[in-house]
Amino acid sequence: MNSGSFPKSSILGLLIANGLERIAYYAFRSMFVLFLVYQGTNGEVWEQEKTFALYAEFTMFVYIGILIGGLLADLITGSFYATLLGGVFTAIGFISIGYVDSDMIQGISILIALGTGLMRPNILSLITLQLQKFPNKLKSIFIAQYLVINLSAAIGAMLAGLLITDNIYSNSFILAACCSALCCLIITLLRKKMSDEAFIANRKTNSSEQGIYKGVLLTFGVAALSLLFWSLWEAADVIISEKDNIDMTLNGIVNSLTVLASSIILLIVFWCYKIKSMTILSMGLLMFSLGWFLIDYSITNDWQVSKTIIVMMALHSIAEVICSAVFLSIIATKSDKRVLSTSFAVFLIASYFSGFFANLLVDTEVKLITFGIVSGLVVFGLMSIPKLQQKFA
C-alpha cells in the first residue's frame, strides 16, 4: 500500500464486508426463532420457551465471542486473520443450521456467535490500521460505517422475509451463508492492500504514545459514556412501545424520515472530519436532548402528537450515529494499540447492557431531558479548554 495515498479501495472493501456481515447476521437472527418454532430441525419443531431460551443464550454468546475475538487478535492472530476466521465460522454455521439435528443446534449457534465476535471488533481494527496516516478521516469513515451497518441490518431482515416460501425459513440461512462467504472473499482479496500491522498480534507492537493502563482506562471511560447514551436511546423506544394509543402506521413515515436523516448524515460525512470531536459530540448530545424534549411534549399531550415522535426518532438516529462515530474515533486514536481490538470489543459489549439499563431509566422519563442539555453544555464548556481542544481534535 502506498503510504502517501488514501486507501480508498481497501476502506470501501472493508465497509462492504462489514455490511455483508450485518446482512448475514440479521437475516439469520430475524428468522432463527421462527425456523425452530414453525419449520424445525428435520421436521421436529421446538417449543417456544426452549427456543427463546436458546436465542437468549445465542445473544449472550455473541458478546462473549466479541471479547474472545478482540483478545485473540491482540494476543495471537492479528486482526486480519481473526476477521477472516470469523467469516469462515459464520459461513459454515449458517449453511449448516438448516440441516442438522436438534442436539447440534446449540453448538452451531455458538459457532456463529464466535464467528460474529471475531469479525466485529477486528473490522474496526482493520479500518483503524488502514487510516493510521489519516487520523482526521476516522470520524467520517466511522459515520459511514454506522450508516452501512444500520442499512444492512434493515436489508438483512427484509431479504430474509422475502425468501420465506411455504414456511421454509431455512432459505434465509442460505442467504446468510452466501453473504458470509462473499465477506470472506472480499477480505481475502484485500490481503495485499492491508497494512503490515493487520497481520501482527497487537501485543507485539508498541506504537502507543501512552502507557497501556491509561489507554485501557480511557477505553472503559468511553464505553461507560456510550453505555449511558445507548441506554437512554433505547429508553425512548421502550417508552414509545408501551403506549397503546400510538398509531402503528407511523412505521412507514419513520422509515421515510430515516432515509432523509441518513442523507443528512451523508452530508455530514464530507465535512465533519474538519470539525473537532468535542463539537460533533456536543451536536449529538444537543440533538438527543431535543429528542427527549419532544417525548416530554408528546407525554403531556396524551401521545396524540405523532409528528413530534417521528422527529424525535430521526433526531435520536442522527445523534446515535455521529456520537458513536466520535466514541470509536477516540478509541482508535487514543487507546493503546497493543489492545486495539480488545478496546473495540469492550466498546461493543457495552451495548449489550443498554437494554437492561434502559428499563431502569424509563421510570425517570421527563427527568432524562436534562441529560442532553447538561451534557451538551458541559461538552461545550470543555471545548473552551485549550488542552482538551488539542487532545480531542
N, C-alpha and C positions, 0 to 999 in steps of 0.2 A: 504494500500500500504506500502510495506517495505521501510522505509525511507532511507535504505542504498543501495538499489539496483536500477539500472537504469530502469525506467518504459517502457521497450521495447514494451510490448503488448499494453499499452494504447496509446503510441505515434504512433505506427503503426496503431491502430484503428482510431485515430484522423486524420491521414494523409489520410487513406482510406475514411473516412467520408467526409473530405474536397474535395477529388477527386470526390466523388459521387455528392456532392453539385454542383460542377462545371460542371459535365456531364449533370446534370438535367438542370442547368441554360442555358448552351449553346445549348442544344438540343431544349429547348423552344425558346430561343432568335433567333436562326437561322431559325426557321420555323414560328414564330409569325406573321410576316408581310405577308408571303406567304399564311398562313392559312386564314387570314382575306380577302386578295385580291382575292384568287382563290377558296377556299373552302367556306369560310364564316360561319356565325353562323346561324344554321338551314336553310342553303341554301341561306341566304342573304349575298351576297358579299359586301365588303366595298370599298369605293373609295380610291384610293392611297393616296391622300392628307390627308384624315381623318385618314387613317391607320398610315402614317408616323408621324402625329401629336401625335397620341396615343403612338406610340413607343418612341418618344422623351420624352413624359411625363413619361412613364414607366422607362426609363433610369434615369431621374431626381429623381423619387420616390425611386429607388434603393438606391441612395446615401443619400437621406433623411432618408430612412429606416436604413441605416448603422449607422447614427448618433443616431437615436432612439434606435437601438439595443445596442449600446455602453452605452448610458445613462441608459437604462432600467436595464441592467445587473449590472452596478455600483451602482445604487440607490436602486433597489428593488429585483431583482430575483437572482442575481449571474449569472456567465457565463454559468454554466451547463444547468440550466432551460431555459435560453434565447436561447441557441443553440437548445435545444430540441423543444421548442415552434416554433422556426423558421422553423425547419424541418416539423413540423405538418402543419404550414401555407402554405408552398410551396407545400407539397404533396396534400393538399386539393385544392389549386389553380390550379395546373397543371391538376389534374384529372377532374376538373370542367369546365375548359375553353372551351373544345370542345363540351360541351353540354348545354351551357347557351344561353340566348337571347342576342341580341346586346346591349341592355341597361344595361346589367350586366358585360360586358367585362371590362370596366374601373375599376369597383370595384374589380373584380377578379385579374386584373393586379396589383392593389395596394396591395392586399393581398400577391401576390407572391413577390412583391418588398419589403414589410415589412418583410416577412419570410426570404428573402435573406439577408436583412440588419441585422436581428437578428443573423444570423449564421456567417457571415464573420468575424467581429471583435472578436466574442466570441470564435470561434475555435482557433484563435490566442492566446486568453487569456488562454484557457484550456491547450494549448501546453506550454505556459509560466509557468503556475502554476504547471504543472506536472514536469517541469525541474527547479524548484526553487533551488534544491540542486545540480544541474548540469548546472550552467550558461555557462560553457565553451562549452557545446554541442549546445547552441541555434543557433549559426550561421550555423552549419552543418544541423540541423533539419529544419531551415527556408529555406536553399538552397534546401533540399529535398522537402519541402512543395511547393516551387515555381515550381520545376520540375513536381510535381504531378498535380498542377492546370493547368500548361501550356499543359501538355499531356492530361489532362481530357477535357480541352476546345476543343482540336482537336478531341478527341474521341466523345464528345457530338455532335458536328456539323456533323461528319461523320456518326454516327449511325442514327441521325435524317434524314439525306439524304437517307440512305439506306432503311428506313422504309416507305418512300413515295410510295404509290401504287395507281394508278388511281386518282392522285390529291387528295388523302386523307392525309392531313397534320397533322391531329389530332393524328395520331399514335405516333408522336414524343412527344406529351404531355403525353401520357400513359407511354412512356419510362421515361420521366422526373419525373412523379409521382412515378413510381417504384423506381427510384434512390433516391428520397427524402425519401420515406418510408423506404428503406434499410438504409439510413443515420440515420434516427430516431432510427431504431432497433440497429444499432451499438452504437450510443450514449447511449441508454438505457442499453445495455449490459456492457458498460464501467463504469456504475454508481459507482460500488463498488471499482473500481480502481482509481477513481478521488480523488484528494486531497481535504481536507476539505474546503479550500478556494474557490473551484469551486462552492460551494453551498451557499456561503455567499456574499451578496452585498459588493462590494469592499469598499464602504464608511464606512463599519463597521470595517475595518482593518486599521492599522496604521503602516505598515511594512516598509514604505519608510525611507531611511536614510536622506532625504532632505525634505524641505518644498514643499507643493503642487504647489506653484507658480513656483518654479524652475523646477519641473517636467513638468508642463504644458508648460513653455517656451521652454524647451528642445524638447518636442514633436512637437510644432509648428515649431521649427527650423529644425528638421529632416524632417518634412512634406514639408517645403518650399524647402529644398535641393532636396528631392525626386521629387517634382513637377518640378523643373528645369530639373532634369535628365530625367524624363518621357517625358517632353515637347520636349527636344532635341532628345530623342529616337524616338518619333512619327514624329518629323520634317523630319527625314531621310526617313521615309515611305511616307510622303507627297511629298517630292521632287521626289522620285523614281516613285511614282504612276502617277505623272503629265507628265512623259516623255513617249511620244507615241512610240518611236523607241526602247523601251526595249523589248527584246524577252520574251514573256509571258511563254515560255516553261521553264523559269528559276524556276518556282514554284516547279517542281518536284526535281530539283537539290537542291534548297534551303531546301526542306523538308528532303532530304537525309543528307545534311550537318547539319541540325538541330539535327538529330539523333546523328551524330558524336559529335556535340557541347554538347548535353546532356550527352553523355558518358564521355566527358572530365569533365563536371561539377560533375558527379557522383564520379569521382576520387578525385575531389577537396573536396567533402563532407567528405571523410575519413581522410583528414589531415588538413583541414582549421581551425578546432576548436583549433588547436595548434598555429595558427598564429594570431597576433593581428588584431583587426578590421580595424585599420588605414592602415595596409599593404594590406589587402584584398580590401579595398575601393580604395586605390591607384592603385592596379592592374586593377580594374574595370574601373576606370576613364581613365587610360592609354590605355586600350583596346578600350574604347569609342572614345578616341582621334584618335587612329589609324583608326578606322572605318570611322570617318569623313574625315581623310586624303585620304582614298580610294574613298570616294564620290567626293572629290575635284579632284582627279586624273581622275575619270570617267567623270566628267563635262568637264574638259579641253580636254578630248579625245572624245568629242561628244557622250558620253554614249555608246561607242562601246566596252568597256572593261567589258564584262559581268562577268567575273570571279572575278573582284575586288568588284563588287556589292554583289556577293554571299558571299565572305569572310567578307565584311563589315557587312552583316546581321548576320552572325554567331558570329562575334566579339561583336556586339551590344546585341545579345541574351544572350551571356555568361555574359557580363558586367551588363545587366539588372538584371539577376538572382543573381549574387553574391553581387552587390551593394545593391539591395533591401533587401537581407537577412541580411546584416550588419545594414541597417536602422532599420529593425524590431528588431534585437537583441539589438540595443541601446535603443529603446523604451521599450523592455521587461525588461531590466536590470536597466535602469536609470529613467524611468518615475515613477511618484507617483502611488503606487499600488491601491490607492483609486479611481483612474480614469483610470485604466489599459485598460479596454475595450473601453472607450471613446477615449483614446490615440491612440489605433489601428484604431478606426473609423476615426479620424482626418487624420491619415496617408493614409488610403484607399480613403477618399474623395478627397485628393489632386490629385489623378489620374483622377478624373472626369474633372478637369480643364485643364489637359495636352493637350487635343486636341485643345482647344482654343488658348493656348499659342504657340503650335506647328505651327499653321498657321501664327502667328505673327512673329515667328522666321525664317520662311522659306526664307524670303527676304534677310537674312544675310548669307545664305548658307556657303560660304567659311570661313567667319569670325568665324563660330562655331568651326572650327578646334582648335582654341586657347583655347576653353573651357576645353577640355580634357587635353591638355598639361599643361596649367596653373594650373588647379585643381589638376592634378596628382602631379605636382611639389610642390604645396602648401601643400598637404597632406603628401608627403614625408618629407617636411620641418617640419611640425608639429610633425611628428613621432620622431624627434630629441629632442623634449621637454620631459623630464622625467615624469613630472606630467601628461601630456596627454597620454603618453605611458601606465602609470599605470591606468588612468581613463578609457581608451577605450581598455583595454587588451582583 
